[in-house]
Amino acid sequence: MKVQTKYIKLIIFIIAIIAVIIINHHYKLHDKIHNLDDFKYMIGDNIVKASIIYIVITAIGSSILALPGVTFALFSGILFGPILGIILCSVSSTLAAIISFLVSRFFLKDTIKPLIEKNKCLNKLLFQDGNKNAMLLLMITRLVPLFPYNIQNFAYGITDVSFMQYSLYTFLFMLPGISLFTIASVGIVAENNRSLYFLIAAVILVFVLVISFLLKKKYVNNKSV
């Protein structure tokens, strides 16, 4: 019975993905969400309404439509400025990550995890050492915004990382990357203090690279000795 249930979940997930692809293709949702003018039109002059619209669109766009999270970080800076932009993008990106994580954990874990465990490298990376490797991977991939955001979210749902740990670490370690792109986008459109925004973005970039190097040196290199 359990075997049948896990495959039923997988089938439902696949059908849902196909449905999203068909709907997206029919209504061209990718193009509409990527259109900055549409965002501005929906926002109007109400900052509360604007914030809610942005959070909903970012959460849905990043989790369900698999749109690049960097796009929404850039939009948040242009639309809301550096401070509110960082806050809104952090909240919505974390929400999107949580949605994908929960979907993956419920629909995919029972089916995909046994297959991954057969691979020695992936099994060691994601499931052994009491989830320490998976948590380290989570920190690094969230800190350095170069890894596919949506694939990460689904991948961590298959691991045994707890929901609370995943949510907290995702929020904290995405902050530097979100701040980097948001402040850089503000610098692009700013009429004043443009150099200051770019300088702050550069400092954050250096911070991200240094922390990533230290994490790699402390955990990855030590394990290989």
C-alpha positions as CSV (number, residue, x, y, z in Angstrom):
1,M,0.0,0.0,0.0
2,K,2.8,2.3,0.9
3,V,4.6,1.6,-2.4
4,Q,1.4,2.5,-4.3
5,T,0.9,5.7,-2.4
6,K,4.4,7.0,-3.1
7,Y,4.0,6.4,-6.9
8,I,0.5,8.0,-6.8
9,K,2.2,11.1,-5.2
10,L,4.8,11.1,-8.0
11,I,2.1,10.8,-10.7
12,I,0.1,13.7,-9.2
13,F,3.3,15.8,-9.1
14,I,4.1,15.1,-12.7
15,I,0.5,15.9,-13.8
16,A,0.7,19.2,-11.8
17,I,3.9,20.2,-13.5
18,I,2.4,19.4,-16.9
19,A,-0.6,21.5,-16.1
20,V,1.5,24.4,-15.0
21,I,3.5,24.2,-18.2
22,I,0.4,24.2,-20.3
23,I,-1.2,27.1,-18.4
24,N,2.0,29.1,-18.6
25,H,2.3,28.5,-22.3
26,H,-1.3,29.4,-22.9
27,Y,-1.4,32.6,-20.9
28,K,2.3,33.6,-21.3
29,L,2.7,34.1,-17.5
30,H,6.5,34.1,-17.8
31,D,6.4,37.2,-20.1
32,K,3.8,39.0,-18.0
33,I,5.7,38.6,-14.7
34,H,9.0,39.6,-16.3
35,N,7.4,42.8,-17.6
36,L,8.4,45.6,-15.2
37,D,5.7,47.9,-16.6
38,D,3.0,45.3,-15.5
39,F,4.5,45.4,-12.0
40,K,4.3,49.1,-11.9
41,Y,0.7,49.1,-13.2
42,M,-0.4,46.6,-10.5
43,I,1.4,48.5,-7.7
44,G,-0.2,51.9,-8.2
45,D,0.3,54.3,-5.3
46,N,-0.6,52.0,-2.4
47,I,2.6,50.7,-0.8
48,V,0.8,48.0,1.3
49,K,-1.0,46.7,-1.7
50,A,2.2,46.9,-3.7
51,S,4.1,44.9,-1.1
52,I,1.4,42.2,-0.9
53,I,1.3,41.9,-4.7
54,Y,5.1,41.7,-5.0
55,I,5.3,38.9,-2.3
56,V,2.5,36.9,-3.9
57,I,3.9,37.2,-7.4
58,T,7.5,36.4,-6.3
59,A,6.4,33.4,-4.2
60,I,4.3,32.0,-7.0
61,G,6.7,32.9,-9.8
62,S,9.8,31.5,-8.1
63,S,8.2,28.3,-6.8
64,I,5.5,27.3,-9.3
65,L,6.7,28.9,-12.5
66,A,10.4,28.4,-11.7
67,L,11.4,31.9,-12.6
68,P,14.9,33.1,-11.6
69,G,15.0,34.5,-8.1
70,V,17.5,37.1,-9.2
71,T,14.9,38.8,-11.4
72,F,12.7,39.5,-8.4
73,A,15.7,40.8,-6.4
74,L,16.4,43.3,-9.1
75,F,12.7,44.3,-9.3
76,S,12.5,44.8,-5.6
77,G,15.3,47.3,-5.6
78,I,13.9,49.2,-8.6
79,L,10.4,49.3,-7.3
80,F,10.8,49.6,-3.5
81,G,14.3,50.9,-2.9
82,P,17.1,49.2,-0.9
83,I,15.6,48.7,2.6
84,L,12.0,47.7,1.8
85,G,13.2,45.9,-1.3
86,I,15.5,43.7,0.7
87,I,12.8,42.9,3.3
88,L,10.1,42.1,0.7
89,C,12.4,40.0,-1.5
90,S,13.8,38.1,1.5
91,V,10.3,37.3,2.8
92,S,8.9,36.3,-0.6
93,S,12.0,34.3,-1.6
94,T,11.9,32.4,1.6
95,L,8.2,31.7,1.2
96,A,8.8,30.4,-2.3
97,A,11.6,28.2,-1.0
98,I,9.3,26.8,1.7
99,I,6.5,26.1,-0.9
100,S,8.8,24.1,-3.1
101,F,10.4,22.3,-0.1
102,L,7.0,21.2,1.2
103,V,5.8,20.0,-2.3
104,S,9.0,18.1,-2.8
105,R,8.9,16.5,0.7
106,F,5.3,15.4,0.3
107,F,5.2,14.3,-3.3
108,L,8.8,13.3,-4.2
109,K,10.8,12.2,-1.1
110,D,9.4,8.7,-0.8
111,T,10.1,7.9,-4.5
112,I,13.3,9.9,-5.2
113,K,15.3,9.4,-1.9
114,P,15.8,5.6,-2.3
115,L,17.1,6.2,-5.8
116,I,19.6,8.9,-4.7
117,E,20.8,6.8,-1.8
118,K,22.1,4.2,-4.3
119,N,24.6,6.8,-5.5
120,K,27.5,6.8,-3.0
121,C,28.5,10.4,-3.6
122,L,25.0,11.9,-3.3
123,N,24.2,9.6,-0.4
124,K,27.2,10.9,1.5
125,L,26.5,14.5,0.6
126,L,22.8,14.6,1.4
127,F,22.0,11.9,3.9
128,Q,25.0,10.8,6.0
129,D,26.7,12.5,9.0
130,G,23.4,13.4,10.6
131,N,22.5,15.9,7.9
132,K,25.6,18.0,8.6
133,N,26.7,17.7,4.9
134,A,23.3,18.7,3.7
135,M,23.2,21.7,6.1
136,L,26.6,22.8,4.9
137,L,25.5,22.5,1.3
138,L,22.4,24.5,2.2
139,M,24.5,27.3,3.7
140,I,26.9,27.5,0.7
141,T,24.3,27.3,-2.0
142,R,22.1,29.9,-0.4
143,L,25.1,32.2,0.3
144,V,26.4,32.1,-3.2
145,P,23.5,32.8,-5.6
146,L,25.0,30.9,-8.5
147,F,23.2,27.6,-8.0
148,P,19.7,27.1,-9.6
149,Y,17.3,28.3,-7.0
150,N,14.3,26.2,-7.8
151,I,16.3,23.0,-8.1
152,Q,17.8,23.6,-4.7
153,N,14.4,24.0,-3.1
154,F,13.1,20.7,-4.4
155,A,16.4,18.9,-3.7
156,Y,16.4,19.9,0.0
157,G,12.8,18.6,0.3
158,I,14.1,15.1,-0.5
159,T,16.7,15.3,2.3
160,D,16.1,14.7,6.0
161,V,16.8,18.4,6.9
162,S,14.1,19.6,9.3
163,F,11.6,22.1,8.1
164,M,12.6,24.7,10.7
165,Q,16.3,24.4,10.0
166,Y,15.7,24.7,6.3
167,S,13.5,27.7,6.7
168,L,15.8,29.6,9.1
169,Y,19.0,28.8,7.2
170,T,17.4,29.7,3.9
171,F,16.3,33.1,5.2
172,L,19.6,34.0,6.8
173,F,21.9,32.8,4.1
174,M,20.0,34.3,1.3
175,L,20.1,37.7,2.8
176,P,23.6,38.7,1.5
177,G,22.8,37.6,-2.0
178,I,19.4,39.3,-2.0
179,S,21.0,42.5,-0.6
180,L,23.7,42.4,-3.3
181,F,21.3,42.3,-6.2
182,T,18.7,44.6,-4.7
183,I,21.2,47.3,-3.9
184,A,23.0,46.9,-7.2
185,S,19.6,47.4,-9.0
186,V,19.0,50.6,-6.9
187,G,22.4,51.8,-8.1
188,I,21.5,51.3,-11.7
189,V,18.4,53.5,-11.6
190,A,19.4,55.9,-8.9
191,E,19.9,59.6,-9.8
192,N,22.0,60.3,-6.7
193,N,24.6,58.3,-4.7
194,R,24.9,55.8,-7.5
195,S,28.6,55.1,-6.6
196,L,27.7,54.5,-3.0
197,Y,25.1,51.8,-3.9
198,F,27.7,50.1,-6.2
199,L,30.3,50.3,-3.4
200,I,27.9,48.7,-0.9
201,A,27.1,46.0,-3.4
202,A,30.8,45.3,-4.0
203,V,31.4,45.1,-0.2
204,I,28.6,42.6,0.1
205,L,30.0,40.6,-2.8
206,V,33.4,40.4,-1.1
207,F,31.7,39.4,2.2
208,V,29.9,36.6,0.5
209,L,33.0,35.3,-1.2
210,V,35.1,35.4,2.0
211,I,32.4,33.6,4.1
212,S,32.0,31.0,1.4
213,F,35.8,30.4,1.3
214,L,35.9,30.1,5.1
215,L,33.0,27.6,5.2
216,K,34.7,25.6,2.5
217,K,38.1,25.7,4.2
218,K,36.7,24.8,7.6
219,Y,34.3,22.0,6.7
220,V,35.0,20.7,3.2
221,N,38.8,20.7,3.3
222,N,38.9,19.3,6.9
223,K,36.7,16.4,5.8
224,S,39.0,15.5,2.9
225,V,42.1,15.3,5.1
